[in-house]
Amino acid sequence: MARGTILIRAREAEDLTAITAIMNCPRVIDGTLRLPFTSLGQEQERLAQHQANVHSLVAEVDGRVVGTLGLHTETNPRRRHCAGLGMAVHDDFQGRGIGSALLAAAIDLADNWLGLHRLELHVYPDNAAGIWLYQKFGFVEEGRARDFAFRNGAFVDALAMARLRGHGIDDTASRGGEEEVADPD
């Protein structure tokens, strides 16, 4: 199966419909803290609350937005070296390198333009593909938050993972491969 080129760029207002579709995908809902049945209006309101400390990226394949990532830099002076991230890839495009491309771009932005030292996220323990992706890019498990979220009628744990610049795997932006779903944020 031929694959289109993955283009990573900043999120634009016209991406709203595609991002809403991504956020309503069953595997995205299952892998994040998002609720099902997000309307276009709800997503528009959420994205309108964009803050200066949030860097929003999208992944495009053949002109279609198929993934999104938010890099949330901390505003507290004692944590300005840190950022959290959340990512989602459309169910139909998981396993095609979209998550790897988004994460590589975010790490490049964090390391080479924002001067960040620590990137952190939460991921559900049953998201093996997501955990593998994050480990590939140098994230390590730091702990488990028990009963972190309510999903499909039950409480579920989440793993806290972080990547410290200069520790572990280097030059992650050049690594390719498979991946996917997202962290629960």
Secondary structure, 3 states (H helix, E strand, C coil): CCCCCEEEEECCHHHHHHHHHHHCCHHHHHHCCCCCCCCHHHHHHHHHCCCCCEEEEEEEECCEEEEEEEEEECCCHHHCCEEEEEEEECHHHCCCCHHHHHHHHHHHHHHHCCCCCEEEEEECCCCHHHHHHHHHCCCEEEEEEEEEEEECCEEEEEEEEEEECCCCCCCHHHCCCCCCCCCCC
